[in-house]
Amino acid sequence: MAAAQGRLSDGAGGMDDANEGDPDGTRSAPPPFRAAVDQLRAARLRPQIEVEPTPAPKRLAPFAYALEATVVDGDQDLADGRLVLLHDPAGHDAWNGTFRLVTLVRAELEPEMAADPLLPEVCWSWLTGALQARGLTYGEPSGTVTRASSHYFGGLAERPATSQIEIRASWTPREGLGGVPEAGAHLASWCDLLAQVAGLPPAGPGDASVVTLPQRRGPQSR
């Protein structure tokens, strides 16, 4: 799909008032959060996925760190998304833990695919399958799968109709030694999801429980 229009946003403001010298607020954060962020920064990902830090929402939790990613094939963008790591040292009843991962993933599809009644279930299985394939334990998963179509008229009538799939989800990663989750592995599984939505072949042996769709819209120029 084409690159994200502006910044991917969940309605919360960015951390534009962070302390000078500590732009993402991690230096003053609790050790478990700093360790989780270090894992995200050190993760080795497949080369087709370009990842970079982005201002994190500051009203969802006391501490947050965010990444934006684009799946790239040559000069074409196939899909994009945002992953946010949230941390509340006091815990959160809805999370059933002190960490939470929140994501938005989107890509363009063929209109015929968007009309498939099983599409939402298939896309949700991509997320859960990506986590299971890496042996990750998580809790309290929730989310939505949205499909939308655009048809053009008048001066835009020459444009072909487009359809987009959007996955919004969140889950609680299991906390390990010292209360630190396997953030790097969760990032890798999220990139597996991005790659699958983009139509890339799996990087390694696939998970037979994950259902794939037969075709997708051709890549859009960057």
Buried (B, 14 or more C-beta within 10 A) or exposed (E): BBEBEEEBEBEBEBBEEBEEEEEBBBEEBBEBBBBBBBBBBEBEBBEBBEBEBBBBBBEBBBBBBBBBBBBBEEEBBBBBBBBBBBBBBEEBEEBEBBBBBBBBBBBBBBBEBBEBEEBBEBBBBBBBBBBBBEEBEBEEBEBEBEBEEEEEEEEEEEEEEBBBBBBBBBBBBEBEEEBBBBBBBBBBBBBBBBBBBBBBEBBEEBBEEBEEBEEBBEBBEE
